[in-house]
Amino acid sequence: MNRPVTRNLLLVGALTAGVLGGAVAPAAAASTPYARLLTGQPTLFLANLDDDAGRCQAPARKIAAAAVDREAANDQAFYKKKEELAQRPDQDAAQKEYEVLVKAHQKEQNLADREMAACNDAADTVVNGPQDAKDLARIRVAPWALAPKDATGQLAVSQADRVHLFVKRAQGWQLVGPDTRLTADEVRHGVELGLEGKDIIRDSAVWDGRVDMTLTVTAGGKTATNRVTLKEAPVLTQLNTQRLEQVFSSLSDDPEKKGWQDVVRSQAQASGAPLKVLDQSGDSWTQDIFEPAYMSMPGLGGQQQSMKVLLGSVNDSRRVGSRVIFTELAGHDVAAVHTEHVPVLDPFENDSYDSMGNLETIPATPGHPNGQIVIGGDGHKTGPATEMLTLLKSQGVQNPIDVDTSWLSIGHVDEFIQFVPVPGGWKAVVADPTAGLNLLRDVVKAGHGNDIMHGGLPKLEWPYDERIDQRTTNEFLADEQFVDTNTRASSKIAANLSVLRQHGLTDADIVRIPALYTARGLDYGMLETQIRSTPDGPEKDKLTAQLHALRDAVAEIPGTVNGLVLNAGRYVAPRTYGPILNGKDIFTTAINKAFASIGYQVTYANDLTSVHVSEGEIHCATNTLRTTPTQPWWKRS
């Protein structure tokens, strides 16, 4: 970990005379200019991007509403131009023009996001009240009690375009500019300064968050200079080991969705956290639209001063839904951050990797006391977006780990692993398709192989009667494609666990949860429909071969690891609808046993015909805010 600078003071040249530890300098030193900046340990400051005065949500809602028609018109014009380019005789020239068009269109569609992100406490040059003042890093100019009448002080900061420096005077906090001077009286008595960052660290190769602050004192024709280096606090993704404060899900008229939301609401309230329903403009995937994070620094009275940071997804299909971080969530001690992705124009670019359900964080391990980010992809061949990866790596603390999620149809980390707090630490609950297949074999041994595999299903209307696979256990096990999909999933999960073991995960941390995957997802359904409408012949045979070759996985048994971690050993999982033996769902029984071994009680909620059929689960359709860890990140070892 790159530890922050921890200098208490810097004495340079003539600064050997003056005030040390509060003692007054000898009278003989009165004619020697003295300059000293005092800071706390470590010298950290925040990117002050919250909205303590509550002035940004109302304009954000207006901006978002006004963008709807404009962006629809932009899309219409874009697709019209795209069709026109496709008809050009010179396709090489058309391709070059198309590349420019795509990037310009993306920039245009993110205008509203840039406008909303431009409203925050660091966007102006004033301190917006006492709550905003708490977000300033405080630095003292030490008093020079014997300063002569002609003494003046001048303050300067490097990277002045990235920070605001304020000086506290009788009339309040004033912005320090090139012409700002400390008076002789201020030099004698000392003054308090406040520093805020105007943006988070996005690319450490461009700016690593360091700022030099310089105090120059002039008196009697002599000059002394003192400099101190400060470092902007990193943005750290929240850990499931932090105490839950609030749960989010999306607004919906679907009674099935409201049903499982009621279960989540009840369980969340029982663990001390309310459920807030967000208007996500029709986007159901609350987990995917933003990643909760936080920043913190030493504050007044030695207390940790923290701010939640909501990182909006760069996935363009999540663009409109993610605006809820500005329109409903940003405010006092809650910052919303927009990151713009420039399309790479790779026809195989997979923007699903940019959804935030594809980002989880391992809690503390030896050598990584603040946890490590886990992010899925395919070795960056088609994603995730470089801008987000660079941002996460540039924080210099949580060292993102790449894992392979290309074997999943959606491709998100939360489809196979989840981290849960336990007394004294944490565990990783991991999907186990091998255990799932073995449970099916147990059903056959018990003589119930001809029973429908999904037990206890409600009455299903179209299209759910086709989307939910109602074959028997024997038929599932006889299906080579199904068994191969789960065998492949087991192998891929094992490989990912091997990667995580290299970063501190141990076998003792792993709790295996029976799971089953299938290749019969939405892509399978669309291809099957295409085959039905294709005449017999070589083309149909080709499509049929493609159908049988599919192995990318989605959950067949609603995915338990894709559930919601609450406080006090509570966990909400999707109802499994597994095979019934002796009146009990054997998956539920096995899952309850696994969770009970780590002190958890699982509550099941029916998401079958709401989010499960859309290839997600309860975790995908919820999000959380958790408390900042009590022990500050910079003190962990």
Secondary structure by P-SEA (a helix, b strand, c coil): cccccccccccccccccccccccccccccccbbbbbbbbcccccccccccccccccaaaaaaaaaaaaaaaaaaaaaaaaaaaaaaaccaaaaaaaaaaaaaaaaaaaaaaaaaaaaccccccccccccaaaaaacbbbbccccccccccbbbbbbbcccccbbbbbbccccbbbbccccccccccccccbbbbbbbcccccccccccbbbbbbbbbbcccbbbbbbbbbbcbbbbcccccccccbbbbbbbccaaaaaaaaaaaaaaaaacbbbbbbcccccccccccccccccccccccccbbbbbbbbbbccccccccccccccccccccbbbbbbbbcccccccccccccccccccccccccccccbbbbbbcccccccccaaaaaaaaacccccbbbbbccccccccccccbbbbbcccccccbbbbaaaaaaaaaaaaaaccccccccccccccccccccccccccaaaaaacaaaaaaaaaaaaaaaaaaaaaaaaccccccbbbbbbccccccaaaaaaaaaaaaccccaaaaaaaaaaaacccccccccccccccccccbbbbbccccccccccccaaaaaaaaaaaaabbbbbbbcccccccccccccccccccccccccccccccc
